Every structure is written in structure tokens, then in C-alpha cells.
Amino acid sequence: MRAAALGIALWLAAAAPETARQAYERANGLFVEQKFAEALEAVNRALAGDPTLVPALTLRAKLELAANRLPEARRDLERAVELEPGSAYAQFMLGFYYYLANDFRLALAPLERARALDPASSRTHFYLALAYEGLAAADQAIAMYERARTLALEARKPDPDLSIAYARLLFTLGRYDGSLRLVDEVLVADPGSRDAHYERGRLALEAGDFARAVREGEQALRLESVGTTARQIHYLLARAYGRAGDRERAAEHLAKFQASAPTLRR
């Protein structure tokens, strides 16, 4: 009797329709596995069952951002914030959307709300720094970078992308010592960082150490990254070899630079 009852219970459970929450959980698992088409199908099922399920809205927005469907992502994120204005994650994602859309001014409000709701988030401070930098508000950007670094270190989760972005800002401002310190920190932690070797090469070129600039540029070119492009490195090497007096290698890298199309990386 017990076995029969257990069998009936299992059959009923299997036959029960998937709830919106269950569909969302399945979609999230598929997203983690990078099965994006299946994840989108599952999250659409979740939202068909419950259009107010905020985690499903933010997950679908991430899938839409990955597919470059910006209007749809904005719609879902604005709806998520409308439903749960106290969600730090929803506010962050809306600010992140505006950052990706190059609307840095509109990014500030949701990112600041996210920061107020979750003051310990280094990621939120990082994107606030990027947004302020996009608005040429260097002092505010530096304050956010510094706070983001402090929070990341306190959480024992150092972020090399954060350090490199901050180093680039300091380089642009002519604060080379501070930029060098950050780049060297990344190289100690990750000697295989293409971004860090490229930035170290730029700093060496600025300092007049053309041989070091060449070494760092060539090392960067051998490494892989979703950040620094080969085109950027070829331009660095064209300048470094040119300043070092090697016109043939300079011309070679300049030709490769000119032959490659510019690519915006974020």
C-alpha cells in the first residue's frame, strides 16, 4: 500500500503543470549553462504564468541584452523596477542597461538607488565610476573607483577589470604613477592578463622606455582577452618600434592596425 501511494504521489507530481517559479528556476539554470535559446523559451513560459515575476524579468532582460535587443531589455527592466523599486539588483540592471546604451546620465539615478539599497556592492560602485567617467566627471569617478576597490578587497574578491579601468582613467589624466601601481598589481595577480601587459606597454612608451613598451606589446599580442583588441596593440607596437628606431617593424604593425576595423569593447 505504501509503495502504491508513493507511486501515485510521484505520478501526480510529475503530471502537475510547471509553475512560473519553477519555469524561472529552470531558465536560470539553462542561462548558467549558456543554453540561451532554451533559457529564453523557459523564461517566457515563466512570465506567461506570472508577468510580475521580477527575477524572470531581469533574467529575460539579460538574454535580450546579450542578443542586442535593447528596446526589449529596457522594457523588461523598467517593469522590474516599477514592480520592485526596492530591488538593488533590478535597479543595478537598469543602470547597467543605460550604461551599455551610452546614456551615462540616465544610468546614474538607478545606479545610485542600487548603491543606497546595497552599499557593499563593489560592482555597483564600479559602474557608477564608469558612468561618471563617461560624463567626464573625473573626481566623482575616482571616488567611486576607490570605493569599489575598497569593497572588493574587503570581500576578498579583487577585480582586475576594475583595476584596469581605473588605471586607464589615471593614465588619461596624466597620473602615471597611480596608473602604474594599479597595472603592476594586476600583473602580480595575473601575469597572463593581456589588458595589463598592454597598459604596461603604454606606460613604458610614455616614460620613454621603448624596449619595455615593445616587450609588453608583443606579450599582450600573444595573449587572449575580450577587452584589449589586437588593433590597439598593433598601434602601440607601431609607435614603440618607431620610437625605438625599427622602421620595418613599425610599418608592419601600422599596416595591421590600418587593416583592422575599430571595435567598441565594454
C-alpha positions as a LaTeX table, in Angstrom:
\begin{tabular}{lrrr}
\hline
Residue & $x$ (\AA) & $y$ (\AA) & $z$ (\AA) \\
\hline
Met1 & 0.00 & 0.00 & 0.00 \\
Arg2 & 2.78 & 2.41 & 0.90 \\
Ala3 & 4.57 & 1.71 & $-2.37$ \\
Ala4 & 1.37 & 2.24 & $-4.31$ \\
Ala5 & 0.66 & 5.51 & $-2.50$ \\
Leu6 & 4.20 & 6.71 & $-3.15$ \\
Gly7 & 3.87 & 5.84 & $-6.82$ \\
Ile8 & 0.63 & 7.78 & $-7.10$ \\
Ala9 & 2.20 & 10.79 & $-5.36$ \\
Leu10 & 5.16 & 10.75 & $-7.73$ \\
Trp11 & 2.85 & 10.45 & $-10.74$ \\
Leu12 & 0.78 & 13.38 & $-9.57$ \\
Ala13 & 3.91 & 15.47 & $-9.02$ \\
Ala14 & 5.19 & 14.63 & $-12.47$ \\
Ala15 & 1.83 & 15.37 & $-14.03$ \\
Ala16 & 1.43 & 18.74 & $-12.27$ \\
Pro17 & 1.97 & 21.71 & $-14.59$ \\
Glu18 & 5.20 & 23.67 & $-14.16$ \\
Thr19 & 4.69 & 26.78 & $-12.04$ \\
Ala20 & 6.03 & 30.17 & $-13.08$ \\
Arg21 & 8.67 & 29.99 & $-10.35$ \\
Gln22 & 9.76 & 26.52 & $-11.48$ \\
Ala23 & 9.99 & 27.69 & $-15.08$ \\
Tyr24 & 12.14 & 30.62 & $-13.94$ \\
Glu25 & 14.44 & 28.33 & $-11.94$ \\
Arg26 & 14.82 & 26.10 & $-14.98$ \\
Ala27 & 15.53 & 29.12 & $-17.18$ \\
Asn28 & 18.17 & 30.38 & $-14.76$ \\
Gly29 & 19.89 & 27.00 & $-14.77$ \\
Leu30 & 19.90 & 26.99 & $-18.56$ \\
Phe31 & 21.33 & 30.53 & $-18.57$ \\
Val32 & 24.18 & 29.41 & $-16.29$ \\
Glu33 & 24.84 & 26.56 & $-18.72$ \\
Gln34 & 24.88 & 29.15 & $-21.56$ \\
Lys35 & 21.94 & 27.48 & $-23.29$ \\
Phe36 & 20.45 & 30.82 & $-24.15$ \\
Ala37 & 17.74 & 29.81 & $-26.62$ \\
Glu38 & 16.35 & 27.24 & $-24.19$ \\
Ala39 & 16.65 & 29.74 & $-21.34$ \\
Leu40 & 14.63 & 32.31 & $-23.27$ \\
Glu41 & 11.90 & 29.76 & $-24.01$ \\
Ala42 & 11.72 & 28.81 & $-20.32$ \\
Val43 & 11.71 & 32.39 & $-19.02$ \\
Asn44 & 8.96 & 33.31 & $-21.48$ \\
Arg45 & 6.95 & 30.43 & $-20.07$ \\
Ala46 & 7.57 & 31.74 & $-16.55$ \\
Leu47 & 6.39 & 35.23 & $-17.46$ \\
Ala48 & 3.37 & 33.88 & $-19.28$ \\
Gly49 & 2.41 & 32.28 & $-15.98$ \\
Asp50 & 3.30 & 35.31 & $-13.85$ \\
Pro51 & 4.05 & 38.59 & $-15.67$ \\
Thr52 & 5.04 & 40.18 & $-12.32$ \\
Leu53 & 7.86 & 37.76 & $-11.53$ \\
Val54 & 10.73 & 40.23 & $-11.20$ \\
Pro55 & 13.64 & 37.72 & $-11.29$ \\
Ala56 & 12.25 & 36.40 & $-14.56$ \\
Leu57 & 12.02 & 39.93 & $-15.97$ \\
Thr58 & 15.65 & 40.68 & $-15.11$ \\
Leu59 & 16.78 & 37.32 & $-16.49$ \\
Arg60 & 14.95 & 37.90 & $-19.76$ \\
Ala61 & 16.49 & 41.36 & $-19.93$ \\
Lys62 & 19.97 & 39.83 & $-19.63$ \\
Leu63 & 19.17 & 37.48 & $-22.50$ \\
Glu64 & 17.85 & 40.41 & $-24.53$ \\
Leu65 & 20.99 & 42.43 & $-23.84$ \\
Ala66 & 23.12 & 39.50 & $-24.97$ \\
Ala67 & 21.11 & 39.41 & $-28.21$ \\
Asn68 & 21.45 & 43.22 & $-28.61$ \\
Arg69 & 17.68 & 43.65 & $-28.28$ \\
Leu70 & 17.97 & 46.86 & $-26.31$ \\
Pro71 & 14.38 & 48.16 & $-26.50$ \\
Glu72 & 13.03 & 44.86 & $-25.17$ \\
Ala73 & 15.62 & 44.80 & $-22.39$ \\
Arg74 & 14.73 & 48.33 & $-21.36$ \\
Arg75 & 11.02 & 47.49 & $-21.26$ \\
Asp76 & 11.60 & 44.47 & $-19.00$ \\
Leu77 & 13.97 & 46.32 & $-16.68$ \\
Glu78 & 11.70 & 49.34 & $-16.32$ \\
Arg79 & 8.84 & 46.96 & $-15.48$ \\
Ala80 & 11.02 & 45.15 & $-12.93$ \\
Val81 & 11.91 & 48.42 & $-11.19$ \\
Glu82 & 8.28 & 49.52 & $-11.27$ \\
Leu83 & 7.22 & 46.27 & $-9.57$ \\
Glu84 & 10.08 & 46.15 & $-7.05$ \\
Pro85 & 11.68 & 49.59 & $-6.60$ \\
Gly86 & 13.46 & 48.23 & $-3.52$ \\
Ser87 & 15.36 & 45.60 & $-5.52$ \\
Ala88 & 19.02 & 46.58 & $-5.67$ \\
Tyr89 & 19.61 & 44.10 & $-8.47$ \\
Ala90 & 16.78 & 45.42 & $-10.65$ \\
Gln91 & 17.99 & 48.99 & $-10.13$ \\
Phe92 & 21.54 & 47.96 & $-10.96$ \\
Met93 & 20.47 & 46.17 & $-14.13$ \\
Leu94 & 18.53 & 49.22 & $-15.32$ \\
Gly95 & 21.58 & 51.41 & $-14.73$ \\
Phe96 & 23.75 & 48.82 & $-16.48$ \\
Tyr97 & 21.39 & 48.92 & $-19.45$ \\
Tyr98 & 21.70 & 52.71 & $-19.72$ \\
Tyr99 & 25.49 & 52.41 & $-19.46$ \\
Leu100 & 25.56 & 49.92 & $-22.34$ \\
Ala101 & 23.31 & 52.27 & $-24.31$ \\
Asn102 & 25.87 & 55.08 & $-23.76$ \\
Asp103 & 23.32 & 57.12 & $-21.83$ \\
Phe104 & 25.57 & 57.74 & $-18.84$ \\
Arg105 & 23.43 & 60.49 & $-17.34$ \\
Leu106 & 20.34 & 58.28 & $-17.21$ \\
Ala107 & 22.46 & 55.47 & $-15.77$ \\
Leu108 & 23.29 & 57.50 & $-12.66$ \\
Ala109 & 19.86 & 57.52 & $-10.97$ \\
Pro110 & 19.22 & 53.74 & $-10.92$ \\
Leu111 & 22.85 & 53.03 & $-10.06$ \\
Glu112 & 22.71 & 55.48 & $-7.16$ \\
Arg113 & 19.48 & 53.81 & $-5.97$ \\
Ala114 & 21.17 & 50.43 & $-6.20$ \\
Arg115 & 24.10 & 51.78 & $-4.18$ \\
Ala116 & 21.75 & 53.08 & $-1.48$ \\
Leu117 & 19.98 & 49.72 & $-1.32$ \\
Asp118 & 23.22 & 47.69 & $-1.30$ \\
Pro119 & 26.13 & 49.88 & $-0.15$ \\
Ala120 & 28.53 & 46.92 & $-0.05$ \\
Ser121 & 28.31 & 46.17 & $-3.79$ \\
Ser122 & 31.65 & 46.85 & $-5.44$ \\
Arg123 & 30.08 & 46.15 & $-8.83$ \\
Thr124 & 27.57 & 48.99 & $-8.44$ \\
His125 & 30.32 & 51.42 & $-7.43$ \\
Phe126 & 32.38 & 50.23 & $-10.42$ \\
Tyr127 & 29.62 & 51.05 & $-12.91$ \\
Leu128 & 28.95 & 54.34 & $-11.20$ \\
Ala129 & 32.63 & 55.12 & $-11.75$ \\
Leu130 & 32.32 & 54.20 & $-15.42$ \\
Ala131 & 29.19 & 56.32 & $-15.82$ \\
Tyr132 & 30.80 & 59.35 & $-14.16$ \\
Glu133 & 33.88 & 58.82 & $-16.32$ \\
Gly134 & 31.65 & 58.77 & $-19.40$ \\
Leu135 & 30.33 & 62.16 & $-18.31$ \\
Ala136 & 33.90 & 63.49 & $-17.88$ \\
Ala137 & 33.28 & 63.87 & $-14.13$ \\
Ala138 & 36.75 & 62.68 & $-13.12$ \\
Asp139 & 36.57 & 63.50 & $-9.39$ \\
Gln140 & 33.31 & 61.59 & $-8.92$ \\
Ala141 & 34.64 & 58.69 & $-10.99$ \\
Ile142 & 37.80 & 58.47 & $-8.89$ \\
Ala143 & 35.77 & 58.47 & $-5.67$ \\
Met144 & 33.64 & 55.59 & $-6.99$ \\
Tyr145 & 36.69 & 53.65 & $-8.22$ \\
Glu146 & 38.36 & 54.00 & $-4.84$ \\
Arg147 & 35.24 & 52.85 & $-3.00$ \\
Ala148 & 34.75 & 49.95 & $-5.40$ \\
Arg149 & 38.33 & 48.79 & $-4.84$ \\
Thr150 & 37.98 & 49.03 & $-1.07$ \\
Leu151 & 34.77 & 46.97 & $-1.12$ \\
Ala152 & 36.27 & 44.35 & $-3.44$ \\
Leu153 & 39.31 & 43.95 & $-1.20$ \\
Glu154 & 37.16 & 43.77 & 1.93 \\
Ala155 & 35.14 & 40.99 & 0.29 \\
Arg156 & 38.42 & 39.30 & $-0.75$ \\
Lys157 & 37.27 & 39.44 & $-4.37$ \\
Pro158 & 39.79 & 41.65 & $-6.18$ \\
Asp159 & 38.55 & 42.65 & $-9.62$ \\
Pro160 & 41.25 & 43.05 & $-12.30$ \\
Asp161 & 38.77 & 44.68 & $-14.71$ \\
Leu162 & 38.08 & 47.33 & $-12.08$ \\
Ser163 & 41.79 & 47.99 & $-11.54$ \\
Ile164 & 42.50 & 48.19 & $-15.28$ \\
Ala165 & 39.59 & 50.58 & $-15.88$ \\
Tyr166 & 40.78 & 52.81 & $-13.04$ \\
Ala167 & 44.36 & 52.65 & $-14.33$ \\
Arg168 & 43.17 & 53.81 & $-17.75$ \\
Leu169 & 41.41 & 56.80 & $-16.27$ \\
Leu170 & 44.50 & 57.78 & $-14.31$ \\
Phe171 & 46.61 & 57.40 & $-17.46$ \\
Thr172 & 44.24 & 59.71 & $-19.33$ \\
Leu173 & 44.56 & 62.25 & $-16.52$ \\
Gly174 & 48.37 & 62.05 & $-16.66$ \\
Arg175 & 48.61 & 60.40 & $-13.23$ \\
Tyr176 & 51.08 & 57.80 & $-14.44$ \\
Asp177 & 52.41 & 56.68 & $-11.05$ \\
Gly178 & 48.96 & 55.75 & $-9.83$ \\
Ser179 & 48.18 & 54.02 & $-13.11$ \\
Leu180 & 51.43 & 52.05 & $-12.94$ \\
Arg181 & 50.72 & 50.90 & $-9.39$ \\
Leu182 & 47.33 & 49.50 & $-10.41$ \\
Val183 & 48.65 & 47.80 & $-13.55$ \\
Asp184 & 51.52 & 46.18 & $-11.64$ \\
Glu185 & 49.04 & 44.89 & $-9.04$ \\
Val186 & 47.11 & 43.13 & $-11.79$ \\
Leu187 & 50.27 & 41.67 & $-13.33$ \\
Val188 & 51.34 & 40.24 & $-9.98$ \\
Ala189 & 47.94 & 38.60 & $-9.53$ \\
Asp190 & 47.58 & 37.55 & $-13.18$ \\
Pro191 & 50.77 & 37.53 & $-15.28$ \\
Gly192 & 48.68 & 36.36 & $-18.24$ \\
Ser193 & 46.50 & 39.47 & $-18.39$ \\
Arg194 & 46.53 & 40.88 & $-21.91$ \\
Asp195 & 44.92 & 44.10 & $-20.70$ \\
Ala196 & 47.60 & 44.63 & $-18.05$ \\
His197 & 50.51 & 43.97 & $-20.43$ \\
Tyr198 & 49.02 & 46.39 & $-22.93$ \\
Glu199 & 48.60 & 49.10 & $-20.30$ \\
Arg200 & 52.13 & 48.44 & $-19.02$ \\
Gly201 & 53.36 & 48.92 & $-22.57$ \\
Arg202 & 51.53 & 52.24 & $-22.88$ \\
Leu203 & 53.06 & 53.41 & $-19.63$ \\
Ala204 & 56.54 & 52.34 & $-20.75$ \\
Leu205 & 56.09 & 54.23 & $-24.04$ \\
Glu206 & 55.02 & 57.33 & $-22.14$ \\
Ala207 & 58.09 & 57.02 & $-19.91$ \\
Gly208 & 60.43 & 56.71 & $-22.91$ \\
Asp209 & 61.29 & 53.05 & $-22.26$ \\
Phe210 & 60.67 & 51.93 & $-25.83$ \\
Ala211 & 62.26 & 48.50 & $-25.42$ \\
Arg212 & 59.93 & 47.75 & $-22.49$ \\
Ala213 & 56.97 & 49.03 & $-24.50$ \\
Val214 & 57.85 & 46.62 & $-27.32$ \\
Arg215 & 58.21 & 43.66 & $-24.92$ \\
Glu216 & 54.90 & 44.37 & $-23.22$ \\
Gly217 & 53.11 & 44.90 & $-26.52$ \\
Glu218 & 54.43 & 41.69 & $-28.03$ \\
Gln219 & 53.47 & 39.79 & $-24.88$ \\
Ala220 & 49.97 & 41.28 & $-24.99$ \\
Leu221 & 49.62 & 40.22 & $-28.63$ \\
Arg222 & 50.35 & 36.60 & $-27.70$ \\
Leu223 & 47.62 & 36.56 & $-25.07$ \\
Glu224 & 43.83 & 36.46 & $-25.40$ \\
Ser225 & 41.26 & 38.86 & $-23.98$ \\
Val226 & 37.74 & 40.12 & $-24.55$ \\
Gly227 & 38.96 & 43.61 & $-23.65$ \\
Thr228 & 42.06 & 44.99 & $-25.38$ \\
Thr229 & 41.90 & 44.37 & $-29.12$ \\
Ala230 & 44.71 & 43.29 & $-31.43$ \\
Arg231 & 44.16 & 46.57 & $-33.29$ \\
Gln232 & 45.02 & 48.57 & $-30.17$ \\
Ile233 & 48.15 & 46.51 & $-29.59$ \\
His234 & 49.33 & 46.90 & $-33.19$ \\
Tyr235 & 49.03 & 50.67 & $-32.82$ \\
Leu236 & 51.05 & 50.56 & $-29.60$ \\
Leu237 & 53.72 & 48.43 & $-31.27$ \\
Ala238 & 53.84 & 50.66 & $-34.34$ \\
Arg239 & 54.61 & 53.62 & $-32.10$ \\
Ala240 & 57.02 & 51.71 & $-29.85$ \\
Tyr241 & 59.04 & 50.21 & $-32.72$ \\
Gly242 & 59.05 & 53.58 & $-34.45$ \\
Arg243 & 60.42 & 55.35 & $-31.38$ \\
Ala244 & 62.97 & 52.54 & $-30.94$ \\
Gly245 & 64.23 & 53.11 & $-34.50$ \\
Asp246 & 62.92 & 49.87 & $-36.05$ \\
Arg247 & 61.06 & 51.34 & $-39.02$ \\
Glu248 & 60.40 & 48.00 & $-40.68$ \\
Arg249 & 58.59 & 46.51 & $-37.68$ \\
Ala250 & 56.82 & 49.81 & $-37.06$ \\
Ala251 & 55.48 & 49.79 & $-40.63$ \\
Glu252 & 54.40 & 46.16 & $-40.29$ \\
His253 & 52.29 & 46.86 & $-37.20$ \\
Leu254 & 50.94 & 50.12 & $-38.60$ \\
Ala255 & 49.70 & 48.24 & $-41.66$ \\
Lys256 & 47.97 & 45.67 & $-39.44$ \\
Phe257 & 46.43 & 48.47 & $-37.41$ \\
Gln258 & 45.10 & 50.20 & $-40.50$ \\
Ala259 & 43.76 & 46.93 & $-41.95$ \\
Ser260 & 41.61 & 46.12 & $-38.93$ \\
Ala261 & 38.26 & 47.76 & $-38.23$ \\
Pro262 & 37.71 & 49.61 & $-34.95$ \\
Thr263 & 35.74 & 47.63 & $-32.36$ \\
Leu264 & 33.99 & 49.09 & $-29.33$ \\
Arg265 & 34.61 & 46.95 & $-26.26$ \\
Arg266 & 32.86 & 47.31 & $-22.91$ \\
\hline
\end{tabular}
